[in-house]
C-alpha cells in the first residue's frame, strides 16, 4: 500500500517546522487528543487519522486542496 497521506502529513508538518509533539499539542485547540506516537504511526502508514483528526490536520497543515485532489483522482 502506498502511504500517500502519511508522506503528505510529514512533508507539510516539516514545511511548517512543526514537530510531532508540537502538532499533538496544536490538536488540543480543536478539542482533539492525539499523541505524538499516533502522528508517527500516521506518517509511517501504520494507522490512519479518524475523520475528525483528518479535518483538523487539513486546517492545521493547510492540506485541504491536496486531499481534495487525491480524493477526486481516486474516483
Secondary structure, DSSP 8 states (H G I E B T S, - for coil): ---HHHHHHHHHHHHTT--HHHHHHHHGGGT----HHHHHHHHHTS----HHHHHHHHHHHT-HHHHHHHHHHH-
